[in-house]
Amino acid sequence: MKILIVEDDLEIATLISMHIKKEGMTPLVTHNGSDAYQAIQNEGPSLILLDIMLPDASGLDMCRKIKTHLKYKQIPIIIISAMSEDSNIVNGLEMGADDYVAKPFSPKVLMARVKATLRGFGIAEENSLTFCKGGVQLNHNKRSIIVGSREIDTTISEYEIFYYLARRPGFVRTRDQISKEVHGDGSIANNRSIDVHITSLRKKLNPFDHLIKTIRGIGYKLNDSSDDF
């Protein structure tokens, strides 16, 4: 599970990142709005920890933009800021923030708020994910993919590829990203191998094979009609 930290203070970003790792989650650290938007599109975080005062953007404006976007509005946002006046808290919540933590904060309290927010969105544990779209269901607890009313038989690699794409429908994954996710960071990407797995997986997903979309020259994604930022 990826948690995006948008914080220009390096010490605070490092502290939050360390505690995110302790909880078994993956921190993604950005220090400005531009990089944060890019990370949202490329990485698909499960939650965003957002500072209000950024060098190139207002955290409140970013919150509003994210929460009014068709594809990304479902991502929970916790605002973290030294601006703890009631008016700032209200402004943050009115912009769509799901919670507000004032600086200075206790890392234990922050992690408790993160986990509570994730639970509220039904994504407290990534391994409990259930995906359902276009007649295809994925239950990761059972490691099963059901097409229509039948469970399909997949190889380990096919299942992991589909699960990786299903975690964030609409997000494009490169062949290198897919290879590293399935085979590990030390793997050498074999684009032909990924293509072969995708071809086999599509056959098994028939008649819903169109669910996996090829992005020419880049990689693959699960179909989603939403637009990027």
C-alpha positions as CSV (number, residue, x, y, z in Angstrom):
1,M,0.0,0.0,0.0
2,K,1.5,3.4,-1.1
3,I,1.2,6.5,1.0
4,L,2.0,9.8,-0.8
5,I,3.8,12.3,1.5
6,V,3.7,15.9,0.1
7,E,5.9,17.8,2.5
8,D,8.7,20.4,1.8
9,D,10.3,20.0,5.2
10,L,12.9,17.3,4.7
11,E,13.1,16.3,8.4
12,I,9.3,15.9,8.7
13,A,9.0,14.0,5.4
14,T,11.8,11.6,6.6
15,L,10.1,11.1,10.0
16,I,6.7,10.4,8.4
17,S,8.3,8.1,5.8
18,M,10.1,6.1,8.6
19,H,6.9,5.5,10.5
20,I,5.0,4.6,7.3
21,K,7.6,1.9,6.6
22,K,7.2,0.6,10.2
23,E,3.5,0.0,9.5
24,G,4.4,-2.1,6.5
25,M,3.3,0.5,3.9
26,T,5.3,2.1,1.2
27,P,6.1,5.9,1.5
28,L,6.2,8.0,-1.7
29,V,7.9,11.4,-0.8
30,T,7.5,14.6,-2.9
31,H,8.4,18.1,-1.8
32,N,6.2,20.2,-4.1
33,G,2.9,20.2,-5.9
34,S,4.2,19.5,-9.4
35,D,5.9,16.3,-8.3
36,A,2.9,15.3,-6.2
37,Y,0.5,15.5,-9.1
38,Q,3.0,13.3,-11.2
39,A,3.2,10.7,-8.3
40,I,-0.6,10.6,-8.1
41,Q,-0.9,9.8,-11.8
42,N,2.1,7.3,-12.0
43,E,1.9,5.6,-8.6
44,G,-1.8,5.5,-7.6
45,P,-1.3,6.1,-3.8
46,S,-3.9,4.7,-1.4
47,L,-3.8,7.9,0.7
48,I,-2.2,11.4,0.6
49,L,-0.6,13.2,3.5
50,L,-0.6,16.8,2.3
51,D,1.1,19.9,3.7
52,I,-0.7,23.2,3.2
53,M,2.4,25.4,2.6
54,L,4.3,24.2,-0.4
55,P,6.9,26.1,-2.5
56,D,4.9,26.0,-5.7
57,A,1.3,25.4,-4.7
58,S,-1.3,25.8,-2.0
59,G,-2.1,22.5,-0.3
60,L,-5.8,23.6,0.0
61,D,-6.0,24.2,-3.8
62,M,-4.3,20.9,-4.4
63,C,-6.9,19.2,-2.2
64,R,-9.8,20.8,-4.0
65,K,-8.3,19.8,-7.4
66,I,-7.8,16.2,-6.4
67,K,-11.2,15.9,-4.8
68,T,-13.1,17.3,-7.8
69,H,-11.2,15.0,-10.2
70,L,-13.2,12.1,-11.5
71,K,-10.4,9.5,-11.3
72,Y,-8.6,10.7,-8.1
73,K,-11.4,12.0,-5.9
74,Q,-11.7,8.6,-4.1
75,I,-8.1,8.9,-2.7
76,P,-8.4,10.0,1.0
77,I,-6.4,13.1,2.0
78,I,-5.1,14.0,5.4
79,I,-3.9,17.6,5.6
80,I,-0.8,18.2,7.8
81,S,0.0,21.8,8.7
82,A,1.4,24.1,11.3
83,M,-1.5,26.4,10.4
84,S,-3.8,25.0,13.1
85,E,-6.3,27.8,13.5
86,D,-9.9,26.7,13.2
87,S,-10.4,28.6,10.0
88,N,-7.6,26.6,8.3
89,I,-9.0,23.3,9.5
90,V,-12.5,24.3,8.3
91,N,-11.1,25.4,4.9
92,G,-9.2,22.1,4.5
93,L,-12.3,20.0,5.3
94,E,-14.4,22.2,3.0
95,M,-12.0,21.5,0.2
96,G,-12.6,17.8,0.6
97,A,-9.9,16.7,3.1
98,D,-10.8,13.6,5.1
99,D,-8.9,14.6,8.2
100,Y,-6.5,17.3,9.5
101,V,-3.4,16.9,11.7
102,A,-1.7,19.9,13.2
103,K,2.0,20.3,13.6
104,P,3.8,19.4,15.8
105,F,2.2,16.0,15.9
106,S,2.9,12.6,17.5
107,P,3.9,10.0,14.9
108,K,1.8,7.4,16.7
109,V,-1.2,9.6,16.5
110,L,-0.6,10.3,12.9
111,M,-0.3,6.6,12.0
112,A,-3.5,5.9,14.0
113,R,-5.3,8.6,11.9
114,V,-3.9,7.1,8.7
115,K,-5.1,3.6,9.5
116,A,-8.5,4.9,10.6
117,T,-8.9,6.9,7.4
118,L,-7.9,3.9,5.3
119,R,-10.4,1.7,7.2
120,G,-13.1,4.2,6.5
121,F,-12.4,4.0,2.8
122,G,-12.4,0.1,2.9
123,I,-8.7,-0.1,2.0
124,A,-7.2,-0.8,5.4
125,E,-5.3,-3.8,4.1
126,E,-4.3,-4.2,0.5
127,N,-4.5,-8.0,0.7
128,S,-8.3,-7.7,1.4
129,L,-8.9,-6.0,-2.0
130,T,-11.8,-7.2,-4.0
131,F,-12.0,-6.0,-7.6
132,C,-15.2,-6.2,-9.7
133,K,-15.6,-4.7,-13.2
134,G,-17.2,-5.8,-16.4
135,G,-18.2,-9.3,-15.3
136,V,-14.7,-10.0,-13.8
137,Q,-14.1,-10.4,-10.1
138,L,-10.8,-10.7,-8.3
139,N,-10.7,-11.8,-4.6
140,H,-7.1,-11.5,-3.4
141,N,-7.8,-13.2,-0.1
142,K,-8.7,-16.3,-2.1
143,R,-6.3,-15.5,-5.0
144,S,-9.1,-16.1,-7.4
145,I,-10.3,-14.5,-10.6
146,I,-13.9,-15.2,-11.6
147,V,-15.1,-14.5,-15.2
148,G,-18.9,-14.5,-15.3
149,S,-19.7,-17.5,-13.1
150,R,-16.5,-19.5,-13.6
151,E,-13.1,-19.3,-11.8
152,I,-10.3,-19.2,-14.3
153,D,-7.0,-21.0,-13.9
154,T,-4.0,-18.6,-14.1
155,T,-0.3,-19.0,-13.7
156,I,1.4,-17.2,-10.8
157,S,2.7,-14.6,-13.2
158,E,-0.7,-14.0,-14.9
159,Y,-2.4,-13.6,-11.6
160,E,0.2,-11.2,-10.2
161,I,0.0,-9.1,-13.4
162,F,-3.7,-8.8,-13.2
163,Y,-3.7,-8.1,-9.5
164,Y,-1.1,-5.3,-10.0
165,L,-3.2,-3.7,-12.7
166,A,-6.4,-4.2,-10.7
167,R,-5.0,-2.3,-7.7
168,R,-5.4,0.9,-9.6
169,P,-7.7,0.7,-12.6
170,G,-7.0,3.4,-15.2
171,F,-3.4,3.9,-14.2
172,V,-0.9,2.9,-16.9
173,R,1.9,0.5,-15.9
174,T,5.0,0.2,-18.0
175,R,6.3,-3.2,-18.9
176,D,9.4,-2.6,-16.7
177,Q,7.1,-1.7,-13.7
178,I,5.0,-4.9,-14.3
179,S,8.2,-7.0,-14.5
180,K,9.6,-5.6,-11.3
181,E,6.3,-6.0,-9.5
182,V,5.9,-9.6,-10.5
183,H,9.5,-10.8,-10.5
184,G,11.1,-8.4,-8.0
185,D,13.3,-5.3,-8.1
186,G,16.4,-7.2,-9.1
187,S,14.7,-8.7,-12.2
188,I,15.8,-7.8,-15.7
189,A,12.7,-6.7,-17.6
190,N,11.7,-8.9,-20.5
191,N,9.0,-7.1,-22.4
192,R,8.3,-10.0,-24.7
193,S,7.6,-12.2,-21.6
194,I,5.2,-9.6,-20.2
195,D,3.4,-9.4,-23.6
196,V,3.1,-13.2,-23.7
197,H,1.6,-13.3,-20.2
198,I,-0.9,-10.6,-21.2
199,T,-2.0,-12.4,-24.3
200,S,-2.6,-15.6,-22.4
201,L,-4.5,-13.7,-19.7
202,R,-6.7,-12.0,-22.2
203,K,-7.7,-15.3,-23.7
204,K,-8.7,-16.5,-20.2
205,L,-10.7,-13.3,-19.5
206,N,-12.7,-13.7,-22.7
207,P,-15.3,-12.3,-23.4
208,F,-14.0,-9.5,-21.1
209,D,-10.5,-9.5,-22.6
210,H,-11.0,-5.8,-23.6
211,L,-10.6,-5.0,-19.9
212,I,-6.9,-5.0,-20.3
213,K,-5.9,-2.1,-22.6
214,T,-2.6,-1.8,-24.4
215,I,-1.0,1.6,-24.3
216,R,1.2,1.6,-27.4
217,G,4.9,2.0,-26.7
218,I,4.3,2.2,-22.9
219,G,2.5,-0.8,-21.3
220,Y,-0.9,-1.7,-20.1
221,K,-3.8,-0.6,-17.9
222,L,-7.3,-1.8,-16.9
223,N,-9.9,0.1,-18.8
224,D,-11.0,3.4,-17.2
225,S,-12.7,6.3,-19.0
226,S,-11.5,9.0,-16.6
227,D,-9.0,11.6,-17.6
228,D,-5.7,12.6,-16.0
229,F,-4.9,16.0,-14.5
